[in-house]
């Protein structure tokens, strides 16, 4: 299971675009805001593990 850290780079409607902080993935990934912790905004750093995101 992948363990990664992301940063929220933009929010469009009900989706957030996340950038992999390690630089392994060149493309931003998008995910529904409903799956992210409350209080996420542009610039928020997230830790992903076991299908869950948490603010770091």
C-alpha positions as CSV (number, residue, x, y, z in Angstrom):
1,X,0.0,0.0,0.0
2,X,1.5,3.4,-1.0
3,X,2.3,5.9,1.7
4,X,2.7,9.4,0.3
5,X,2.7,13.0,1.2
6,X,0.8,15.5,-0.9
7,X,0.2,19.2,-1.1
8,X,-3.1,20.7,-2.2
9,X,-2.2,22.9,-5.2
10,X,-5.7,24.0,-6.4
11,X,-9.4,23.5,-5.7
12,X,-12.0,23.5,-8.5
13,X,-15.6,23.0,-7.5
14,X,-15.8,19.9,-5.4
15,X,-12.4,18.5,-6.4
16,X,-8.9,19.1,-5.0
17,X,-5.7,18.7,-7.1
18,X,-2.9,17.2,-5.1
19,X,0.8,17.2,-6.0
20,X,3.1,14.4,-4.8
21,X,5.8,16.0,-2.6
22,X,8.4,13.3,-3.4
23,X,8.3,14.3,-7.1
24,X,7.8,10.7,-8.2
25,X,4.6,11.5,-10.1
26,X,4.7,14.3,-12.6
27,X,1.0,14.7,-12.9
28,X,-1.3,16.2,-10.2
29,X,-4.0,13.8,-9.0
30,X,-7.5,15.0,-8.3
31,X,-9.8,13.8,-5.6
32,X,-13.2,14.7,-4.2
33,X,-13.1,17.2,-1.3
34,X,-15.5,15.0,0.6
35,X,-12.7,12.3,0.9
36,X,-10.3,14.8,2.5
37,X,-10.2,16.0,6.1
38,X,-12.3,19.1,7.0
39,X,-10.4,22.3,6.7
40,X,-8.3,21.4,3.6
41,X,-7.4,24.4,1.5
42,X,-4.8,25.4,-1.1
43,X,-1.3,24.8,0.5
44,X,-2.5,22.2,2.9
45,X,-0.1,19.3,3.3
46,X,-1.6,15.8,3.5
47,X,-0.3,12.4,4.5
48,X,-1.9,9.4,2.7
49,X,-1.8,5.9,4.2
50,X,-4.3,3.0,4.4
51,X,-6.8,4.8,2.1
52,X,-7.0,7.8,4.5
53,X,-5.7,11.4,4.3
54,X,-4.7,13.4,7.3
55,X,-3.4,17.0,7.6
56,X,0.2,17.3,8.6
